[in-house]
Amino acid sequence: MKKLIYNKIIPFKGFVAINLFGLIFVRKEKKAYIENNYYAKSVLLNHELVHTAQYKELLYVFYLPLYILNYVINLFVYKFNFNKAYRNICFEREAFKYEYSDYYLDQRDWFAWLKFVFKS
């Protein structure tokens, strides 16, 4: 099982976790909830491991620039609704769609996130 890195700095307050280059950082104040709730931990890991697969496909270096570019474009598309812009990043859409599936990564197609680029 993937190791979660608990700390007070990464991610920013308001977020539970972030995947940076395949490392999963979780807010320290969420540790008890995550560690004592199997379902919450499973959903969190499923979501973040989809991002790890996306990182790998993009050779780790292209993921964040594409992620940020998609977010900036979405800011204009969704009239600076920050939450809507974030939720509609193609990488996030794939991760949110399959975060409840324990077997998605076993059957996931390469570059599956591309299916979410132009979907509304």
Steps between C-alpha positions, in 0.01 A plus 500: 500500500617851420642697789324822591717790613323697772608859561373849587610681183411293192230519372363845570225531762164406355642201316540151642774362277719571201710278280835650405708285267345182638538596867171540686496781757209523746413774749613389845167597658329240275724213615265352763204517264690337211681238707187400696262495205580225250246629248636857508856372463402275210326783312791737565755245378295407194475867403867577557623182331310600185711816511815289540408308183447833322839626621671186368335531158623856472850406614446693825622831349203576271221428748510819708537740204201335328304494826561872560427589137169310514413680825577844355291428189218377725512821700395688186252233387330495842519877555752483784299253703810349664331184627332426167826569315683256731233228486505513118873455451517192278736323744267570793193389308653158442617473862163608645309266269697194608594575860238253624629218280761275657570331166510788254879518478515128411298564184581865428603585144812706443424872476141441617490862621482611135137382494425776747661789313198604294221330696260733675 
